[in-house]
Amino acid sequence: MSKKKIAVLFGGRSAEHDISVLTAVQAMSALNRAKYDVYPVYIKNGGFYTGDLCSIGAFTPFESRKHAEIFLERGAFYQRKRGKPTLDLVPDAALMCTHGGEGENGVLQGVLEFNRIPYTSADVKNSAVGMDKLLQKQLFSEMLLNVVRYIRVERDDFAADKNKTAAHIEMFLDYPVIVKPAGQGSSIGIRPAADRNELFDCLEAAACFDKNVIVERALVKFTEVNCAAFAHGGEIIVSETEQPLNWRGFLSFDDKYIGSKNGSDKKHAMPAPIGGLNDAVKNAVKRIYAEMGLSGVVRIDFLVDTVENKLYVNEINTIPGSLAFYLFEPLGITFSELLDKIIENALAVAEDNKRNIVEYPSRVLENFAAGTGTKHQKR
């Protein structure tokens, strides 16, 4: 059987660009080369590049002149040689290792769908929802799932009158609060505020990343719990739960990826030490994945209020860091096997979607060309 040609997409215009590179390098190392021809596609400054891009050293720094710039057209990647397009690759599927920005919010997914390339992530609609924390909260509320009480703040309103904005927040929420940009991942721009002065600082920081900012009640005693899922063969496989370990009340970007001098070498506890609520978390993950019609590996983050013993849905991540492979290892699923399964599922989804592409046999244009069409009337 011939090997599948897999384009590994990563990079892009995103605050999570570097994490995307790490995920891609991990994934390319884990892909079974007996099954796949691996074709790295690095997205930088709005362009696509390929070449020897399977190690971190290729990006410290990235030198575009050392790599081939390519472009995507009609489902294939091309290079320009002597001013003419030369076919480089017709991929069987795209392995999505893009985090944040256009690589995760549905823009890149739409480009791939337009080119009819199967891909291993949520579709356009769900990718957009996955990068909008406000939409997520509204959706979870409609599903009768618990979300922490929150207020939306518009950047322009805050800039126009900081005290009025703060007074409005304080009508509904008591301190401490958590402030976060609505459209960022990896805890970028997230900070806690204990009073109005800190609130001002946090709002200014969050507003640098998004025009919409979420201010939500900060739980005093809680446990953060993550759990992931993917679909394969018509079944939703739910991972083990984890509790990320950190030294303070929330995980910053540095806690997740750089480390803290006050932190522990142990990154997480599996399963999360929340007793019987582990089953509630897994059931919620399976329900959200199924009802939203998700694809690829999706990680869903929860907060467990240890005072009220209450479970809150925090957010979904449609392309999580490292594709959350480590959460499936307790199930006996290796990273390589996980990649096999999500690629197989992407191919199955694309095949199923072909049934939705229907050309309606209309004769409207023929009628208008013949002068027999009905003209629009003014109302």
PyMOL commands that set and color helices and strands:
alter all, ss='L'
color gray80, all
select helices_A, chain A and resi 17-30+56-59+64-66+101-104+107-114+124-130+133-142+155-160+162-172+196-207+253-257+277-292+321-327+329-331+335-356+364-369
alter helices_A, ss='H'
color red, helices_A
select strands_A, chain A and resi 4-11+36-44+47-50+68-73+76-81+84-89+93-96+150-154+177-181+191-193+212-217+222-232+235-238+243-244+268-269+298-305+310-317
alter strands_A, ss='S'
color yellow, strands_A
deselect
rebuild
show_as cartoon
